[in-house]
Structure formats: C-alpha cells, structure tokens
Amino acid sequence: MQITNQNKAISVSELTGAIKYVLEESFENISVIGEISNYKHHSSGHRYFTLKDANAQIACTMWKHRSLNFVPSDGMRVIISGTVTVYPQRGNYQIDCSSIVPAGQGDLFMAYEALKAKLDEQGYFDTSNKKPLPGLPMNIAVATSPTGAAIRDILSTIERRFPAVNVFFRPTLVQGDGSAEDIVEAINQLQKTPAEVLIVGRGGGSIEDLWSFNTEIVANAIFKCKIPYISAVGHETDFTIADFVADRRAATPTAAAELATPLTKSELIDYFENQIFFMRKLIKQNIKEKNDLLNIAVSKSAHKRIIDKINQYNQFIDSSEYSIQKDLKQTFKNLSAKIDHLETSCRLLNPAAPLEKGFAYIKAGNKIISNNESLDNYLKKEIELVRKDETAKIKVINILQNKLF
C-alpha cells in the first residue's frame, strides 16, 4: 500500500487491520521451537510467556480452554503449534498457541542444573554450614539496587518493625553485565562493617534477569561470608543458586527484612514489662516468706530485743522494696529513652530521608559524586540527577563557582 497524499491516508485501525489480515492468513497453523521465558499462569487461567532463541523472541498466549498434560517453566525448550495473531489495542503480534510439547531443557536451565548439582556435591547446601540469624541485631547490611522497589520495601519494613537498627546500604548492580562481580564486591565490603546480618536481594524476573544470582562466583562469596546471609531474590516461585547457598532464603525483600528483625519495638517493650512484673512478683513472694518466718518467731514469745530487731528488718525490707521498684522504673525509663534516641538517630541517618524533603544527589555510573569532588572532572560528560521518584540524565556544559557564604 503506497500513500501519496493526505487525502489517501488511512487510519491506524485500518492499517492494523490490514496487517492482522496478512499475518493471520500467512502464518496459520505453524509450529515453532524455542525456549520458554518469563512464563506466567494468570489467575484467569490464561497462560502468557515469551518463546526465544539466541537471536529473537516472540510473545505467546495460550487460553485457559486449551489443556496441557505438563507444567511449563522458564528455561524449558518446547515446540508450540498455533497461529500468528495481532493484538490491535497495542499493535503487537503474538502466537495464539493451540498446543505445547516439551522438546528438552534450554541452555540456561541446563547450566543452572549443572551448577546446582556441582555445588550440592561440594556441600554448599548442607544445613550444617548454615549460620543462625542473630536474635536482636542492631546493625543490618543491605545490598540491592538503589532505585528498585526492593530497597524501599526493606527500609520501610525495618523502620516499621525496629527503627533503632542501623542500616549499612551498599547500592549494587543486580542485573546485566558486571552485576555478578558487583554483587561479590558488595558482599565482601559489607562484611567489613559492624553488620550482624546481611540481606542481598532484588525483585522477581525471568531466568535471564536473575542469572547473576545463578553464577559460581556469587555462590562462592555467599558460602565464604562470615556473617549470616539472607537471600531475598525474586518472589515465592523464583529459586536461584544463591537461595540454596544462603543461610536463610526469603520469598520477598519484605520477608527478608522481617527475618532480620525478629523482635519489634513493641515486642521488646512488652518483654521488659513482663520481666518487671515477674521480678516484682518474686520480690513480694520472698518478702512474704520472710515475714511468715518472722511472725513464727514472734509467736514463740521471743525476747523484746529480738522483736525490736525483727521490726528493724521489716522496715529495712519495706525500704528495700521501694528502692528496688524505683530503680526498676528508672531503668525502664532509661531504656525507653535510649530506644527513642536510637529511633530518632536512625531516621536522621536514613540515606533516603533527604530525598523525601525534595533533595537530590548526582552520580556518574554507579558512583555518587560527593560534595568535595569538583564537577570539572565531568565536563562535557553525562551524569545523573536522582530524586525520590525520578532520575534525570544531564550533561555538564559549564562550571560556575558559587559564593553562597
């Protein structure tokens, strides 16, 4: 179809309809072999996935009325039969699958299974090598992307459950070239902090998206990690090699933060209140027993001097009870004040707090440009301006010296 002037122009719907007709007439009842990726079984019953090979990929749909005698999964090599169709609302083409037949496992899945078997044989997954998580950690290390939902979920969960915790955050590549090496470097660096437990994670994704966590160098770094390691890679159905090697595996970043904070602020306060209650109960019981003994002694007509001595001890006991109760109240008050102070400090030191007030920071690649570093080093180069909900790419054209004070 050739358009020579505006009067002969056709609508988007007409063009899409023409393309739909050509594709569906030309590619009807075809069979295609490839590897499944990003497989989703929707709650409606329909199935959506991508079929790919080394050089191309195509979206596929299988409606719920089509039956299957096996469960497809990412990395599985299959032969699908169906018709190429067009989804006009998005202008996309896809294969409407009538059948799916397994044709063997894909290369990535085979590599995953091979490494898993190798590390299992070497004892990387043995429960005897798993380190227990600390009961009340005050320092938690986190390695994940600085811009994804994972870091927001982790920080908000820690803030909600136990705000007195110090968080050591190391922005980390979690996908793409160089990400496996950066994850290893983050694990090694965070072990040098006072952190008592380490969370490394990201959101879910396809086997390609999560592949950095299926590498041997990351598995080795986790296995050699000296502090307890929590893996928070993907969602409930996504398992990586890192999950098997880790001391604990969490289904989501939020679940990982909950594992790292086993006691909440309210639970800790309840614990102290219970301890105070039982201490008071024991003290009263002890006093009652001593009073009973004294009463027995008095009932036997002991000498008046002994009675006077007993009265002195009674007074001493009453005074001691008051002093102990006063000290317990002061101790609890001091602990509560300390927790409130730590909570305030945690909020002030939260690396993301300035962004909530409208501030921003600039970075070049993965490096944050500090206030002491001149922008002369980045003249004519592209850098990023990061705010709370957006990132802008800017180019340094000229440097002006400000004299604010």
Phi and psi in degrees as a GROMACS rama.xvg file:
@    title "Ramachandran Plot"
@    xaxis  label "Phi"
@    yaxis  label "Psi"
@TYPE xy
-118.767  131.113  GLN-2
-108.34  122.4  ILE-3
-106.34  -22.457  THR-4
-153.796  172.68  ASN-5
-65.4419  -29.9553  GLN-6
-65.7984  -25.2125  ASN-7
-97.2887  4.62962  LYS-8
-66.0402  144.584  ALA-9
-111.03  161.835  ILE-10
-77.4148  164.81  SER-11
-60.4488  -40.9432  VAL-12
-63.0526  -40.6277  SER-13
-65.5625  -43.0714  GLU-14
-64.0464  -44.9403  LEU-15
-62.796  -38.4062  THR-16
-63.0878  -39.1102  GLY-17
-67.0628  -42.5229  ALA-18
-63.2471  -42.4813  ILE-19
-59.3412  -42.2845  LYS-20
-64.6565  -44.6548  TYR-21
-64.8951  -46.5199  VAL-22
-65.3157  -47.0531  LEU-23
-70.6761  -27.4971  GLU-24
-78.6142  -33.2718  GLU-25
-84.5616  -28.7875  SER-26
-124.73  65.3186  PHE-27
-106.91  137.187  GLU-28
55.3859  55.6602  ASN-29
-104.068  162.231  ILE-30
-123.021  134.119  SER-31
-133.308  137.187  VAL-32
-108.859  139.655  ILE-33
-176.937  -172.11  GLY-34
-110  133.707  GLU-35
-73.7726  137.682  ILE-36
-142.421  145.823  SER-37
55.6923  47.5071  ASN-38
-73.6253  130.407  TYR-39
-131.968  125.569  LYS-40
-102.443  100.491  HIS-41
-68.658  155.65  HIS-42
-61.9698  -20.9849  SER-43
-72.1618  -15.5243  SER-44
103.585  -16.0655  GLY-45
-76.0231  153.805  HIS-46
-118.583  134.454  ARG-47
-129.04  137.539  TYR-48
-162.218  173.89  PHE-49
-113.088  135.054  THR-50
-105.616  127.707  LEU-51
-141.498  162.313  LYS-52
-133.615  -160.733  ASP-53
-67.7672  -23.4986  ALA-54
-119.955  -11.8542  ASN-55
-155.765  166.767  ALA-56
-148.978  157.58  GLN-57
-145.594  141.054  ILE-58
-73.2323  145.888  ALA-59
-134.147  147.915  CYS-60
-133.909  137.392  THR-61
-130.524  116.118  MET-62
-72.5277  157.506  TRP-63
-63.9504  -22.6786  LYS-64
-77.2733  -8.80449  HIS-65
-84.0976  128.204  ARG-66
-92.1217  150.553  SER-67
-132.137  144.514  LEU-68
-104.276  15.4302  ASN-69
-153.047  168.16  PHE-70
-104.455  111.225  VAL-71
-65.3201  154.82  PRO-72
-152.086  160.169  SER-73
-58.502  138.777  ASP-74
91.3134  -10.1555  GLY-75
-79.841  132.768  MET-76
-90.0365  125.616  ARG-77
-136.935  163.644  VAL-78
-114.426  120.292  ILE-79
-108.879  148.935  ILE-80
-122.185  140.733  SER-81
170.899  -159.84  GLY-82
-129.163  138.393  THR-83
-73.7993  125.698  VAL-84
-126.771  164.818  THR-85
-116.748  133.728  VAL-86
-98.3957  98.4855  TYR-87
-59.6624  -36.787  PRO-88
-59.8739  -29.1372  GLN-89
-112.903  -8.35046  ARG-90
70.6505  26.2343  GLY-91
-103.584  151.832  ASN-92
-112.382  152.22  TYR-93
-154.926  170.425  GLN-94
-102.598  123.272  ILE-95
-87.1594  103.83  ASP-96
-80.4474  132.844  CYS-97
-99.158  -24.6515  SER-98
-155.333  153.987  SER-99
-134.893  128.729  ILE-100
-126.242  128.98  VAL-101
-60.8503  140.171  PRO-102
-126.284  15.8561  ALA-103
113.211  173.293  GLY-104
-90.0089  147.568  GLN-105
-72.5174  167.743  GLY-106
-62.4  -43.7315  ASP-107
-64.2018  -42.8794  LEU-108
-64.3897  -38.6393  PHE-109
-65.5432  -39.8228  MET-110
-65.5581  -38.5812  ALA-111
-61.6613  -47.4697  TYR-112
-66.2447  -36.7337  GLU-113
-65.8096  -45.5469  ALA-114
-67.4015  -38.1908  LEU-115
-60.4715  -44.6723  LYS-116
-65.0525  -39.0952  ALA-117
-64.4284  -47.6831  LYS-118
-69.9517  -33.6417  LEU-119
-62.8118  -40.9391  ASP-120
-66.9846  -30.6831  GLU-121
-84.4454  0.517573  GLN-122
87.1349  12.8072  GLY-123
-65.834  -25.3498  TYR-124
-100.298  0.624393  PHE-125
-62.6226  135.232  ASP-126
-65.1139  -24.4318  THR-127
-66.4461  -19.4847  SER-128
-93.4821  -2.37002  ASN-129
-80.1139  129.304  LYS-130
-86.8025  138.567  LYS-131
-71.529  149.324  PRO-132
-78.0176  146.346  LEU-133
-66.9802  149.037  PRO-134
-73.6376  -36.5309  GLY-135
-145.647  72.7617  LEU-136
-71.5485  137.521  PRO-137
-103.251  -6.79962  MET-138
-135.196  120.386  ASN-139
-124.456  132.492  ILE-140
-100.945  143.563  ALA-141
-135.435  131.283  VAL-142
-126.709  116.998  ALA-143
-166.899  -178.873  THR-144
-68.0582  139.2  SER-145
-76.0637  -11.8891  PRO-146
-112.7  -6.88769  THR-147
-84.2623  175.886  GLY-148
-71.5817  -22.9207  ALA-149
-60.2644  -46.1975  ALA-150
-66.8806  -36.6776  ILE-151
-65.226  -41.9446  ARG-152
-63.7715  -43.3526  ASP-153
-65.4715  -49.7621  ILE-154
-65.2944  -41.3786  LEU-155
-66.8443  -35.6599  SER-156
-68.1539  -44.3093  THR-157
-62.7199  -42.8423  ILE-158
-61.4783  -39.2813  GLU-159
-71.5065  -39.8811  ARG-160
-86.2232  -45.8638  ARG-161
-151.933  81.3042  PHE-162
-65.8404  -11.5459  PRO-163
-75.4709  -7.75322  ALA-164
-71.0072  139.834  VAL-165
-89.2811  129.655  ASN-166
-110.068  126.035  VAL-167
-104.296  104.598  PHE-168
-103.013  130.416  PHE-169
-121.077  104.995  ARG-170
-55.9914  133.108  PRO-171
-140.456  140.907  THR-172
-71.2476  131.394  LEU-173
-122.38  8.28524  VAL-174
-160.473  143.96  GLN-175
92.678  -174.552  GLY-176
-60.2098  134.078  ASP-177
80.538  -4.35285  GLY-178
-69.7079  -37.581  SER-179
-62.2183  -43.5327  ALA-180
-64.5253  -38.0315  GLU-181
-69.2964  -35.4434  ASP-182
-63.1182  -43.4996  ILE-183
-61.1726  -44.3831  VAL-184
-63.8422  -38.8584  GLU-185
-64.3472  -43.0361  ALA-186
-59.8358  -45.3371  ILE-187
-66.0661  -39.8759  ASN-188
-69.0891  -42.8294  GLN-189
-70.4969  -21.3692  LEU-190
-67.5301  -19.7234  GLN-191
-85.7945  -4.85952  LYS-192
-87.3773  172.124  THR-193
-73.0373  7.42007  PRO-194
-58.2936  140.681  ALA-195
-99.7227  -12.9905  GLU-196
-153.602  149.028  VAL-197
-123.225  129.489  LEU-198
-111.046  125.209  ILE-199
-125.635  125.752  VAL-200
-164.44  -175.955  GLY-201
-169.794  175.087  ARG-202
-76.2292  177.826  GLY-203
-74.2313  179.522  GLY-204
169.102  -175.019  GLY-205
-75.1758  173.593  SER-206
-61.8971  -29.9826  ILE-207
-70.1752  -42.0646  GLU-208
-62.3677  -36.5971  ASP-209
-92.4736  4.80039  LEU-210
-62.8784  -28.3791  TRP-211
-57.9954  -31.477  SER-212
-85.7153  4.00147  PHE-213
-110.856  17.6544  ASN-214
-97.4018  154.885  THR-215
-70.5463  -33.4926  GLU-216
-67.8185  -35.8469  ILE-217
-69.4955  -41.0735  VAL-218
-60.3095  -41.7607  ALA-219
-64.1423  -41.7328  ASN-220
-64.1838  -39.1595  ALA-221
-66.8564  -44.3375  ILE-222
-62.9833  -33.6366  PHE-223
-90.144  -4.00156  LYS-224
-62.0846  132.314  CYS-225
-84.9287  -16.6197  LYS-226
-111.911  156.023  ILE-227
-54.0499  136.073  PRO-228
-117.999  125.311  TYR-229
-108.908  123.048  ILE-230
-93.3933  124.289  SER-231
-126.236  58.536  ALA-232
-100.9  114.993  VAL-233
80.0274  -164.063  GLY-234
-110.104  -168.193  HIS-235
-58.7774  -32.511  GLU-236
-92.8034  -4.3812  THR-237
-99.3834  110.815  ASP-238
-111.903  134.148  PHE-239
-120.887  169.962  THR-240
-58.8844  -37.3086  ILE-241
-59.2877  -35.4167  ALA-242
-62.4591  -40.6129  ASP-243
-71.8289  -33.9271  PHE-244
-80.5425  -29.9446  VAL-245
-60.4033  157.149  ALA-246
-68.1637  -36.1366  ASP-247
-142.234  146.416  ARG-248
-113.982  129.523  ARG-249
-111.062  140.975  ALA-250
-68.0175  -30.244  ALA-251
-141.88  162.882  THR-252
-58.1612  -36.7232  PRO-253
-62.3574  -44.5084  THR-254
-62.9882  -34.4419  ALA-255
-64.8818  -42.6015  ALA-256
-64.466  -34.1571  ALA-257
-68.7459  -38.8871  GLU-258
-63.8767  -36.5942  LEU-259
-76.1366  -15.6582  ALA-260
-124  72.7093  THR-261
-64.4504  -25.7674  PRO-262
-113.344  132.263  LEU-263
-91.0364  169.417  THR-264
-59.7898  -44.8534  LYS-265
-66.1519  -36.8697  SER-266
-65.815  -37.2053  GLU-267
-66.9409  -41.6713  LEU-268
-63.1216  -42.8023  ILE-269
-59.6035  -39.1665  ASP-270
-61.1262  -47.2231  TYR-271
-63.9375  -40.1573  PHE-272
-63.5919  -40.0365  GLU-273
-65.0681  -40.6892  ASN-274
-63.0924  -40.9966  GLN-275
-63.2837  -41.4838  ILE-276
-60.9782  -47.0877  PHE-277
-68.769  -34.1614  PHE-278
-64.7287  -43.0358  MET-279
-62.7934  -41.3077  ARG-280
-62.0058  -43.9804  LYS-281
-65.1165  -40.2597  LEU-282
-63.4425  -45.2981  ILE-283
-63.5269  -40.2747  LYS-284
-63.9651  -41.4632  GLN-285
-64.4453  -40.9432  ASN-286
-64.2067  -42.8215  ILE-287
-60.8099  -42.4228  LYS-288
-63.0067  -42.0017  GLU-289
-66.9578  -38.761  LYS-290
-64.3349  -39.3858  ASN-291
-61.6024  -42.988  ASP-292
-62.7763  -39.9564  LEU-293
-65.8742  -40.6282  LEU-294
-63.3511  -36.8471  ASN-295
-63.2889  -42.3156  ILE-296
-64.4593  -40.5511  ALA-297
-66.1731  -39.0407  VAL-298
-63.3737  -17.7616  SER-299
-91.8362  18.1253  LYS-300
57.1942  50.7159  SER-301
-69.5874  164.854  ALA-302
-61.2666  147.811  HIS-303
-55.9841  -34.598  LYS-304
-64.036  -35.5641  ARG-305
-67.5285  -39.8893  ILE-306
-61.893  -42.876  ILE-307
-60.4247  -40.2181  ASP-308
-64.3273  -40.2653  LYS-309
-64.1201  -42.1393  ILE-310
-60.9427  -37.6893  ASN-311
-63.0142  -42.525  GLN-312
-65.161  -37.6959  TYR-313
-59.1207  -44.9041  ASN-314
-63.6694  -40.5504  GLN-315
-62.1363  -41.1874  PHE-316
-64.2599  -44.2219  ILE-317
-60.953  -42.3181  ASP-318
-64.7253  -40.6649  SER-319
-65.0299  -40.3913  SER-320
-59.9265  -44.6377  GLU-321
-63.0184  -42.2195  TYR-322
-65.0945  -41.5003  SER-323
-64.815  -44.0542  ILE-324
-62.4412  -38.857  GLN-325
-64.5839  -43.4253  LYS-326
-64.8639  -39.6761  ASP-327
-63.25  -43.3639  LEU-328
-62.3889  -41.196  LYS-329
-66.7847  -39.3869  GLN-330
-62.0002  -46.3053  THR-331
-62.6957  -39.8015  PHE-332
-62.5497  -42.996  LYS-333
-63.7479  -41.5361  ASN-334
-63.8874  -42.2355  LEU-335
-62.8083  -41.5259  SER-336
-63.9771  -39.8389  ALA-337
-64.757  -42.2407  LYS-338
-63.1491  -42.7084  ILE-339
-62.8509  -39.7682  ASP-340
-64.253  -43.6556  HIS-341
-65.0787  -36.6228  LEU-342
-63.2752  -43.5717  GLU-343
-63.4624  -42.8878  THR-344
-62.262  -39.6373  SER-345
-62.4205  -42.1474  CYS-346
-65.1381  -40.9456  ARG-347
-66.4879  -33.777  LEU-348
-89.4176  -4.22245  LEU-349
-57.7267  118.167  ASN-350
-62.1079  -19.1578  PRO-351
-94.8202  -6.90647  ALA-352
-60.7009  -45.669  ALA-353
-57.7513  -30.7437  PRO-354
-66.0334  -31.2715  LEU-355
-65.8073  -24.4932  GLU-356
-93.8875  6.95817  LYS-357
97.7211  -2.31381  GLY-358
-73.1997  168.264  PHE-359
-144.247  165.779  ALA-360
-133.097  160.596  TYR-361
-116.987  148.17  ILE-362
-146.048  156.328  LYS-363
-119.544  110.338  ALA-364
66.6425  -123.812  GLY-365
-96.6399  0.692679  ASN-366
-99.1983  127.763  LYS-367
-82.4395  129.233  ILE-368
-82.5419  116.082  ILE-369
-77.2517  168.411  SER-370
-69.5722  -22.4508  ASN-371
-83.6194  -11.7613  ASN-372
-95.9558  130.237  GLU-373
-75.6051  146.291  SER-374
-76.2659  -2.52286  LEU-375
-59.3477  -29.5277  ASP-376
-67.7902  -13.4941  ASN-377
-120.142  18.8604  TYR-378
-59.5778  131.627  LEU-379
69.7791  10.8865  LYS-380
-110.779  161.582  LYS-381
-94.1062  130.478  GLU-382
-128.33  175.401  ILE-383
-119.149  138.443  GLU-384
-107.22  115.77  LEU-385
-107.637  121.796  VAL-386
-110.828  -172.105  ARG-387
-59.6696  -50.8294  LYS-388
-117.385  9.48547  ASP-389
-155.262  157.691  GLU-390
-129.896  131.385  THR-391
-114.724  136.183  ALA-392
-92.6314  125.025  LYS-393
-129.494  159.572  ILE-394
-119.723  129.524  LYS-395
-77.2141  114.846  VAL-396
-98.7119  -42.4084  ILE-397
-149.843  151.972  ASN-398
-115.309  123.281  ILE-399
-114.659  137.902  LEU-400
-88.0971  121.199  GLN-401
-89.9879  138.682  ASN-402
-117.508  79.5358  LYS-403
-80.9694  -30.3591  LEU-404
